[in-house]
C-alpha cells in the first residue's frame, strides 16, 4: 500500500476544499438560473471570466485609460461593485435574448448562451493577453499564511473559501426560507397562478438571472488573485461546473453547494493518492451517478 505523508494528504485536502468552494459558488449560480428559469446557461463561465477581468481592468487599466490615478479600483471595491455590474449584463441578456425564446425548448437557450460565451471570450482575447495576466490587487491584510495547527494555509485562500461558503449558505437560505424565495419558486413553477396573486413574474425572472450571473461575477473577482486572469478561464472551468450541477441535481440549490464542496475535496485527495486520475475523477463520479440516479444526488425524479 502506498505510504502517503499525513501532511501532504491534509494539505491537498484543504486546497481541494478551496477549489470546491469555487465549484460550489459557480455551480450555485448555474443551478439558480436552471432551477428557476429552465435555462442551461452555457455563458456562465464567460460571466465568471468577465468578473475577473473587470477587477483587473479597474485595478490596472482604468487609471491608464482615464489618466486619473484616483479611479483605481481596489480589491474590496471590486468585490462590491463588479458582481452587480455583471448581474446587470445578465439582466440585459435575459430581457433582450432569453425572454424571446422562453417558450421554446431548452436547447435553444443552451445554443444562445454558448454563442454568447464565444463572443465574450473572443472580445477579451482580441483586446487582452490570451495567455493571461496576474492580478496584483490582493489586500495586504490577506497576505501571508495562517497557522491551522496541522499546516500553514494561505490567508487569502482561507478567506476565499469562507466567503464562498457563507455566500452559498445565504443564497440557499434566501431562496428556500424567505418570502421572496417562495415568490421566486412560485413564479417559476406556476407563473399563471403567481400572476393571479399579483406577482410580477417577468421581474422575478430578471432578478433570478441577475442573481445567477452576479454570483459568477463574484466568483471571478475572488478567483482573480489566485488564478491567472485570462479570456479562457471561464471555458476551462465551465465543463467541470456543469458536471457538478449534474451530479448534485439540475436546479438543486443545496445539491450544487454540497456537491461542489465534496467534489473539490475528493479532487484534492485524489491528487495525492493517484495523481493521473485527478483531472477526470469528477467526470467518473458523474458517469456513476447518472447510471445510478439520473436525476442527480439531490434532484427530483421526473
LINWO-V151753 format. One record per residue. N is the residue number from 0. RES is the residue in three letters. PHI is phi as a letter, one per 30 degrees, with the letter a starting at -180 (none if undefined). D_LAST is the distance of its C-alpha to the last C-alpha in whole Angstrom. Layout:
N RES PHI D_LAST
N RES PHI D_LAST
This chain:
0 UNK none 44
1 UNK d 44
2 UNK c 45
3 UNK c 44
4 UNK e 45
5 UNK d 44
6 UNK d 45
7 UNK d 43
8 UNK d 40
9 UNK d 40
10 UNK d 41
11 UNK d 38
12 UNK d 35
13 UNK d 36
14 UNK d 36
15 UNK d 33
16 UNK d 32
17 UNK d 33
18 UNK d 31
19 UNK d 28
20 UNK d 29
21 UNK d 29
22 UNK e 26
23 UNK d 24
24 UNK d 26
25 UNK d 25
26 UNK d 21
27 UNK d 21
28 UNK d 22
29 UNK d 20
30 UNK d 17
31 UNK d 18
32 UNK d 19
33 UNK d 15
34 UNK d 14
35 UNK c 16
36 UNK c 17
37 UNK h 14
38 UNK c 17
39 UNK d 17
40 UNK d 21
41 UNK d 23
42 UNK d 26
43 UNK d 25
44 UNK d 28
45 UNK d 30
46 UNK d 30
47 UNK d 31
48 UNK d 33
49 UNK d 35
50 UNK d 35
51 UNK d 37
52 UNK d 39
53 UNK d 40
54 UNK d 41
55 UNK d 43
56 UNK d 45
57 UNK d 45
58 UNK d 47
59 UNK c 49
60 UNK c 49
61 UNK e 49
62 UNK d 53
63 UNK d 54
64 UNK d 53
65 UNK c 54
66 UNK i 57
67 UNK c 56
68 UNK d 56
69 UNK d 55
70 UNK d 52
71 UNK d 50
72 UNK c 47
73 UNK d 47
74 UNK d 44
75 UNK d 43
76 UNK d 44
77 UNK d 41
78 UNK d 39
79 UNK d 39
80 UNK c 39
81 UNK d 37
82 UNK e 34
83 UNK d 34
84 UNK d 36
85 UNK d 33
86 UNK d 31
87 UNK d 33
88 UNK d 33
89 UNK d 29
90 UNK d 29
91 UNK d 32
92 UNK d 29
93 UNK d 26
94 UNK d 29
95 UNK d 31
96 UNK b 28
97 UNK d 24
98 UNK d 25
99 UNK d 26
100 UNK c 23
101 UNK d 20
102 UNK c 20
103 UNK d 19
104 UNK d 17
105 UNK e 16
106 UNK d 18
107 UNK d 21
108 UNK d 21
109 UNK d 20
110 UNK d 24
111 UNK d 25
112 UNK d 25
113 UNK d 26
114 UNK d 29
115 UNK d 30
116 UNK d 30
117 UNK d 32
118 UNK d 34
119 UNK d 34
120 UNK d 35
121 UNK d 38
122 UNK d 40
123 UNK d 40
124 UNK d 41
125 UNK d 44
126 UNK c 45
127 UNK b 45
128 UNK d 45
129 UNK d 43
130 UNK d 43
131 UNK j 43
132 UNK b 45
133 UNK d 45
134 UNK c 44
135 UNK c 48
136 UNK c 47
137 UNK d 46
138 UNK d 47
139 UNK d 50
140 UNK d 49
141 UNK c 46
142 UNK d 48
143 UNK i 49
144 UNK b 47
145 UNK c 47
146 UNK d 48
147 UNK c 45
148 UNK j 47
149 UNK c 46
150 UNK a 46
151 UNK c 47
152 UNK c 43
153 UNK e 44
154 UNK d 44
155 UNK d 42
156 UNK d 39
157 UNK d 39
158 UNK d 39
159 UNK d 36
160 UNK d 34
161 UNK d 35
162 UNK d 34
163 UNK d 31
164 UNK d 29
165 UNK d 31
166 UNK d 29
167 UNK d 26
168 UNK d 26
169 UNK d 28
170 UNK d 25
171 UNK e 22
172 UNK d 25
173 UNK d 25
174 UNK d 22
175 UNK c 21
176 UNK b 24
177 UNK c 26
178 UNK d 26
179 UNK d 26
180 UNK d 22
181 UNK d 21
182 UNK d 22
183 UNK d 21
184 UNK d 17
185 UNK d 18
186 UNK d 19
187 UNK d 16
188 UNK d 14
189 UNK b 16
190 UNK d 19
191 UNK d 21
192 UNK d 22
193 UNK d 22
194 UNK d 25
195 UNK d 27
196 UNK c 27
197 UNK i 29
198 UNK d 27
199 UNK d 27
200 UNK d 24
201 UNK e 26
202 UNK d 27
203 UNK d 24
204 UNK d 23
205 UNK d 26
206 UNK d 26
207 UNK d 23
208 UNK d 24
209 UNK e 27
210 UNK d 26
211 UNK d 24
212 UNK d 27
213 UNK d 29
214 UNK d 28
215 UNK d 28
216 UNK d 32
217 UNK d 32
218 UNK d 31
219 UNK d 34
220 UNK d 36
221 UNK d 36
222 UNK d 36
223 UNK e 39
224 UNK d 41
225 UNK c 40
226 UNK c 39
227 UNK d 41
228 UNK d 40
229 UNK b 39
230 UNK d 37
231 UNK c 35
232 UNK d 34
233 UNK d 31
234 UNK d 30
235 UNK d 31
236 UNK c 28
237 UNK d 25
238 UNK d 24
239 UNK d 24
240 UNK d 22
241 UNK d 19
242 UNK d 19
243 UNK d 19
244 UNK d 17
245 UNK d 14
246 UNK d 16
247 UNK d 15
248 UNK j 12
249 UNK e 11
250 UNK i 13
251 UNK d 13
252 UNK d 17
253 UNK d 18
254 UNK d 16
255 UNK d 18
256 UNK d 22
257 UNK d 22
258 UNK d 21
259 UNK e 23
260 UNK d 26
261 UNK d 25
262 UNK d 25
263 UNK d 28
264 UNK d 30
265 UNK d 29
266 UNK d 30
267 UNK d 33
268 UNK d 34
269 UNK d 33
270 UNK d 36
271 UNK c 38
272 UNK d 37
273 UNK a 37
274 UNK e 37
275 UNK e 36
276 UNK c 33
277 UNK d 32
278 UNK d 31
279 UNK b 28
280 UNK d 27
281 UNK d 24
282 UNK d 23
283 UNK d 24
284 UNK d 21
285 UNK d 19
286 UNK d 19
287 UNK d 19
288 UNK d 16
289 UNK d 14
290 UNK d 16
291 UNK d 15
292 UNK b 12
293 UNK e 10
294 UNK d 8
295 UNK j 11
296 UNK d 14
297 UNK c 13
298 UNK d 9
299 UNK c 6
300 UNK d 4
301 UNK d 0
